[in-house]
Structures are given as structure tokens and as C-alpha cells.
Amino acid sequence: MEIRNIATFIKVVEYNNFTKAAESLGYSQAAVTAQIKSLEKELGVPLFDRIGRGIVMTEEGRTFLPYALDVLNAEEAARNSVSPAEELSGSLHICSPSSFAAGPLPEILRQYHDCHPQVNIIVKVSDYLEDNLLKLTRGEIDFLIILDEPNAYPEFRLFAERFEPIIFVTHPSNPILKKKSPKITDIIGEDFLVCDREIGYSAIMEKMLSKDGIKMTPIMDIGSVEANIRMLLGGYGTTFIPEYTVKTYLEKGELVQIKSKEYNVELQSGILCSPTRWINPAMQEFIRIAQERQQLV
């Protein structure tokens, strides 16, 4: 059973399309079709049903997939065990929410680039989760970084997961800090700022408040985490934001956390990957470097 044919099978599964798989591999569509037919002949079963111009993986194909992934991983491990380490190359496509891009991601990318300068890293910053998940499923991106409620996406593989505090923050001059135990209605009062109210952690907070019969009426909805932080540093407002985005400012005393006894929120960050995707060496390295953050933070 040829490794090349198995790798082609996995690419076709990733893209659910022979043409896109061929483009990704640098082959002609005819070559991809021939390799899949060769593998099907060797296994004695069809791996895909051809329906019009589309394809659907057969039950036999779904059964074979985890074994195919194991074969590629074993082949990679065997090569690495006897060969000197090669410089990684290729590309890595990552999609990140704006809060993570304003927090830990730049340092992770810097470390990755220092170790593997030949890998071309393409980062898309987007908070529109539904669209991002679709791109991940289609194989248009390698990884999707998420910040959401725990175990929100069981159909995907999750790496480098970590619980992230989402906190209320303001400027040290805010009078609310004089209150010993401010109520949630005081915290989200007349100068409350949010970032993209309808999505992400802001939407999660609004849902929590709604369950308690509290209406969130922010004075501003700013579509930029950085702009939100700048407003706070300028002495205006209170906001609800991931701790990692303001950690440096908190340590310097430029911003202050408002602790709420009623709402202690932690969301799960992590790297999502398609369950049908082979984790190539470039991807493995990104996971490793991201995982190191868990031990350092």
C-alpha cells in the first residue's frame, strides 16, 4: 500500500473535492483520481461514492480513515527517528479571534517564526465563528483558534486548551472602585463598553445577564479590542474582556480589575482542527509552541 496514495486519500477527505485536493498537492486531477482508484483496488472496497460532480465518503472510507492517519503519522515518526531534522517549509493558515490576536498570538507566532523561518504563516483575524468553522471544515484553514464555552465543539479536535478568565476592567480613576462590593448593575452602568456585542465573549455575558433578568445596555459597541483598551486607558468606561489582553496594563497599574462576586467567568481557548486532517510537521510545531504557553502563563 503506497504512502503517496494514502496521503492523497486524506487530502481528498480534507477538501471533499478531487480538484481542490489536486491543487493542494500540486498534482493533476487525473493523477489524484488514479491514485484513489489504485488504493480502492488494493483495499477491494470503494472509498468514495461519485454523485454527479460531487463525492461522498463511503462507510468503508470512514472506517479506513483513522488507520490512514495512523499510517502517515507512523511514516513521519519512522523517518524522523533515523534522519536528521529537516528545516520545516510550506505554509500554515490560521484563523484567530481578535481578542487572541491582541493577546497571546503575536508571541506564539514570533517564537514559531524564530524556530521555522521557512514556513509561510498566513493569519486571518475574524470573530465570525460560523464562517470560520465552515472554512475549517472545508480545509481552507489549518487551525481555528477559539475562545468559547467549554467543550463547545466536540466534533473537532482541540489542542492547547486552557481556561481563560474574562474580567471586568476599568481605569484607576473610575469612582466605582470606591465601592467595596459593586453590584453587577453598577459595573455595567452608564459608561459600559463592549466589543462586538452580538458575538464572542460579549454575547456570552449578555446571555448570562439575560438569564438573571438583567439587560445589558452598553454606551458603545466597539468592534476592536485594541480600541476598547485605548478607551479605558484614556480614563473612559468599564468593559468585559479576556484577562490576557490587558494583563500588562493590570501589572503596571494602568488598568484595574473590578471583581464581581456574581459573575466569575472563564472561557476555554484552544486550537481547533478538522478531525479528518493529518497533522503535518509544520502544524505539529505550532501546537507544541502554543502548548508551551500553557506551562508558562
C-alpha positions as CSV (number, residue, x, y, z in Angstrom):
1,M,0.0,0.0,0.0
2,E,1.7,3.2,-1.2
3,I,2.1,6.0,1.3
4,R,1.5,8.5,-1.6
5,N,-1.9,7.1,-2.3
6,I,-2.9,7.2,1.4
7,A,-1.7,10.8,1.6
8,T,-3.8,11.6,-1.4
9,F,-6.9,9.9,0.1
10,I,-6.5,12.1,3.2
11,K,-6.3,15.3,1.1
12,V,-9.4,14.3,-0.8
13,V,-11.2,13.8,2.6
14,E,-10.0,17.2,3.8
15,Y,-11.3,19.1,0.8
16,N,-14.2,16.7,-0.1
17,N,-13.2,17.5,-3.6
18,F,-10.8,15.9,-6.1
19,T,-9.9,19.2,-7.9
20,K,-9.1,21.1,-4.7
21,A,-7.1,18.1,-3.3
22,A,-5.1,18.0,-6.6
23,E,-4.4,21.8,-6.4
24,S,-3.2,21.4,-2.8
25,L,-0.9,18.5,-3.7
26,G,0.4,20.0,-6.9
27,Y,-1.0,17.1,-8.9
28,S,-3.3,16.9,-11.9
29,Q,-6.9,15.8,-11.1
30,A,-6.3,12.8,-13.3
31,A,-3.3,11.8,-11.1
32,V,-5.4,12.1,-7.9
33,T,-8.2,10.1,-9.4
34,A,-5.8,7.4,-10.5
35,Q,-4.2,7.2,-7.0
36,I,-7.6,6.9,-5.3
37,K,-8.7,4.2,-7.8
38,S,-5.4,2.3,-7.1
39,L,-6.0,2.5,-3.4
40,E,-9.6,1.3,-3.8
41,K,-8.4,-1.6,-5.9
42,E,-5.8,-2.6,-3.3
43,L,-8.3,-2.4,-0.5
44,G,-11.1,-4.1,-2.5
45,V,-13.7,-1.5,-1.5
46,P,-14.9,1.9,-2.7
47,L,-13.7,4.8,-0.6
48,F,-16.0,7.4,-2.2
49,D,-19.3,7.4,-3.9
50,R,-19.4,9.6,-7.0
51,I,-22.7,11.6,-7.1
52,G,-22.9,13.8,-10.1
53,R,-19.9,16.1,-9.8
54,G,-19.6,15.6,-6.1
55,I,-18.3,12.9,-3.8
56,V,-19.3,11.3,-0.5
57,M,-17.1,9.2,1.6
58,T,-18.4,5.6,1.9
59,E,-18.8,3.7,5.1
60,E,-15.7,1.8,4.2
61,G,-13.9,5.1,3.7
62,R,-14.9,6.4,7.1
63,T,-13.7,3.1,8.6
64,F,-10.3,3.3,6.8
65,L,-9.7,7.0,7.6
66,P,-8.3,6.7,11.2
67,Y,-6.0,3.9,10.0
68,A,-4.8,6.0,7.1
69,L,-4.0,8.9,9.5
70,D,-2.1,6.4,11.8
71,V,-0.1,5.2,8.8
72,L,1.0,8.7,7.9
73,N,1.9,9.6,11.4
74,A,3.9,6.3,11.8
75,E,5.7,7.0,8.5
76,E,6.6,10.5,9.7
77,A,7.8,9.2,13.0
78,A,9.9,6.5,11.4
79,R,11.6,9.0,9.1
80,N,12.4,11.3,11.9
81,S,13.9,8.6,14.0
82,V,16.7,7.8,11.5
83,S,17.0,11.1,9.6
84,P,18.5,14.4,10.7
85,A,15.9,17.0,11.4
86,E,14.9,19.0,8.2
87,E,14.1,22.6,8.1
88,L,10.3,23.0,8.0
89,S,8.8,24.7,5.0
90,G,5.4,25.2,3.4
91,S,2.6,27.3,4.8
92,L,0.4,27.5,7.8
93,H,-3.1,29.0,7.6
94,I,-4.5,30.2,11.0
95,C,-7.7,32.0,11.8
96,S,-7.9,33.8,15.2
97,P,-10.5,35.8,17.1
98,S,-9.5,39.5,17.5
99,S,-9.0,39.1,21.3
100,F,-6.5,36.3,20.9
101,A,-4.7,38.2,18.1
102,A,-4.4,41.2,20.6
103,G,-3.2,38.8,23.3
104,P,-1.0,35.7,23.2
105,L,-1.0,35.0,19.4
106,P,1.8,37.5,18.4
107,E,4.3,36.0,20.9
108,I,3.4,32.4,19.7
109,L,3.9,33.5,16.1
110,R,7.2,35.2,16.9
111,Q,8.5,32.0,18.6
112,Y,7.3,29.9,15.7
113,H,9.0,32.2,13.1
114,D,12.3,32.2,15.1
115,C,12.3,28.4,15.0
116,H,11.0,27.9,11.5
117,P,11.6,31.0,9.3
118,Q,10.9,29.0,6.1
119,V,7.3,28.4,7.0
120,N,5.0,31.0,5.5
121,I,2.4,31.9,8.1
122,I,-1.0,33.4,7.0
123,V,-3.2,34.7,9.8
124,K,-6.8,35.8,9.3
125,V,-8.4,37.7,12.2
126,S,-12.1,37.2,12.4
127,D,-14.8,36.9,15.1
128,Y,-17.4,35.4,12.8
129,L,-17.3,31.9,14.2
130,E,-19.9,30.2,11.9
131,D,-18.0,31.3,8.8
132,N,-14.6,30.3,10.3
133,L,-15.9,26.8,11.2
134,L,-17.1,26.3,7.7
135,K,-13.6,27.3,6.4
136,L,-12.0,24.8,8.8
137,T,-14.4,22.0,7.7
138,R,-13.6,22.8,4.0
139,G,-9.9,22.7,4.6
140,E,-9.3,26.3,3.7
141,I,-7.5,26.9,7.0
142,D,-5.3,24.6,9.1
143,F,-6.3,25.8,12.5
144,L,-9.0,27.9,14.1
145,I,-8.2,29.5,17.5
146,I,-11.3,29.7,19.6
147,L,-12.5,31.3,22.9
148,D,-15.8,29.9,23.9
149,E,-17.7,28.0,26.5
150,P,-16.0,24.7,27.4
151,N,-16.5,21.7,25.1
152,A,-18.4,23.8,22.6
153,Y,-17.1,21.9,19.5
154,P,-16.9,18.2,20.2
155,E,-16.9,17.4,16.5
156,F,-13.4,18.9,16.1
157,R,-10.1,18.1,17.6
158,L,-8.9,20.6,20.2
159,F,-5.3,21.2,21.1
160,A,-3.5,23.5,23.7
161,E,-6.7,24.2,25.5
162,R,-6.7,26.5,28.5
163,F,-9.3,28.2,30.7
164,E,-9.1,32.0,30.3
165,P,-10.6,34.4,32.9
166,I,-12.9,37.1,31.3
167,I,-12.9,40.1,33.6
168,F,-14.4,43.5,34.2
169,V,-11.8,46.2,33.8
170,T,-11.6,50.0,34.2
171,H,-9.3,52.9,34.7
172,P,-7.9,53.5,38.2
173,S,-9.7,56.8,38.4
174,N,-13.2,55.3,38.0
175,P,-15.4,56.1,41.1
176,I,-16.8,52.6,41.0
177,L,-13.6,51.4,42.6
178,K,-14.5,53.2,45.8
179,K,-17.4,50.8,46.3
180,K,-16.4,47.8,48.5
181,S,-18.6,45.3,46.6
182,P,-20.0,46.9,43.5
183,K,-23.1,45.1,42.1
184,I,-23.2,43.9,38.5
185,T,-25.7,46.6,37.7
186,D,-23.1,49.2,38.8
187,I,-20.4,47.6,36.8
188,I,-22.4,47.5,33.6
189,G,-23.8,51.0,34.2
190,E,-23.9,54.1,32.1
191,D,-20.3,54.0,30.7
192,F,-20.1,50.3,29.9
193,L,-18.2,49.4,26.7
194,V,-18.4,46.1,24.8
195,C,-16.6,44.7,21.8
196,D,-18.8,43.2,19.1
197,R,-21.8,42.7,21.3
198,E,-23.5,40.1,19.2
199,I,-20.6,37.6,19.0
200,G,-17.9,36.1,21.2
201,Y,-17.5,36.7,24.9
202,S,-19.7,39.8,24.9
203,A,-22.6,37.8,23.6
204,I,-21.9,35.1,26.3
205,M,-22.0,37.8,29.0
206,E,-25.2,39.2,27.7
207,K,-26.8,35.8,27.7
208,M,-25.8,35.2,31.3
209,L,-27.2,38.6,32.4
210,S,-30.4,37.9,30.5
211,K,-31.0,34.7,32.4
212,D,-30.8,36.8,35.6
213,G,-33.3,39.3,34.2
214,I,-30.6,42.0,33.7
215,K,-30.5,44.0,30.5
216,M,-27.1,45.0,29.1
217,T,-27.2,48.4,27.6
218,P,-23.6,49.5,26.7
219,I,-22.9,53.1,25.8
220,M,-20.6,51.9,23.0
221,D,-20.1,48.8,20.9
222,I,-16.5,49.0,19.6
223,G,-15.5,46.4,17.0
224,S,-11.9,46.4,18.0
225,V,-10.3,45.0,21.2
226,E,-7.4,47.4,20.9
227,A,-9.7,50.4,20.5
228,N,-11.7,49.3,23.6
229,I,-8.5,49.1,25.6
230,R,-7.4,52.5,24.4
231,M,-10.7,54.0,25.6
232,L,-10.1,52.5,29.1
233,L,-6.5,53.8,29.2
234,G,-7.9,57.3,28.3
235,G,-9.9,57.2,31.5
236,Y,-13.3,56.4,30.0
237,G,-15.5,53.4,30.7
238,T,-15.7,49.9,32.0
239,T,-15.5,46.8,29.9
240,F,-15.7,43.0,30.0
241,I,-12.6,41.5,28.3
242,P,-10.2,38.5,28.4
243,E,-7.6,38.9,31.1
244,Y,-4.7,38.1,28.7
245,T,-5.5,41.2,26.6
246,V,-4.9,43.6,29.5
247,K,-2.5,41.6,31.7
248,T,0.4,44.0,31.1
249,Y,-1.7,47.1,31.9
250,L,-3.0,45.4,35.1
251,E,0.5,44.6,36.2
252,K,1.6,48.2,35.6
253,G,-1.5,49.6,37.4
254,E,-2.7,51.4,34.3
255,L,-5.9,49.5,34.5
256,V,-7.7,47.8,37.4
257,Q,-9.9,44.7,37.6
258,I,-13.4,45.1,39.1
259,K,-14.1,41.9,40.9
260,S,-17.7,40.6,40.8
261,K,-19.0,38.1,43.3
262,E,-21.9,37.4,41.0
263,Y,-20.0,36.7,37.7
264,N,-16.7,34.9,37.6
265,V,-16.4,33.8,34.0
266,E,-13.8,31.5,32.5
267,L,-14.0,30.5,28.8
268,Q,-11.9,27.9,27.0
269,S,-9.3,28.9,24.5
270,G,-7.7,26.3,22.2
271,I,-6.8,25.3,18.7
272,L,-9.4,23.6,16.6
273,C,-8.5,21.2,13.8
274,S,-10.6,19.1,11.5
275,P,-10.9,15.5,12.7
276,T,-10.0,14.3,9.2
277,R,-6.9,16.5,8.9
278,W,-3.4,14.9,9.0
279,I,-1.3,17.0,11.4
280,N,1.8,17.6,9.4
281,P,5.2,18.6,11.0
282,A,4.6,22.4,10.5
283,M,1.2,22.0,12.3
284,Q,2.7,19.8,15.0
285,E,5.2,22.5,15.8
286,F,2.6,25.2,16.1
287,I,0.7,23.0,18.5
288,R,3.9,22.4,20.5
289,I,4.7,26.1,20.8
290,A,1.1,27.0,21.7
291,Q,1.1,24.2,24.3
292,E,4.2,25.7,25.9
293,R,2.2,28.8,26.7
294,Q,0.0,26.7,29.0
295,Q,3.0,25.9,31.1
296,L,4.4,29.5,31.2
297,V,1.3,31.5,31.9
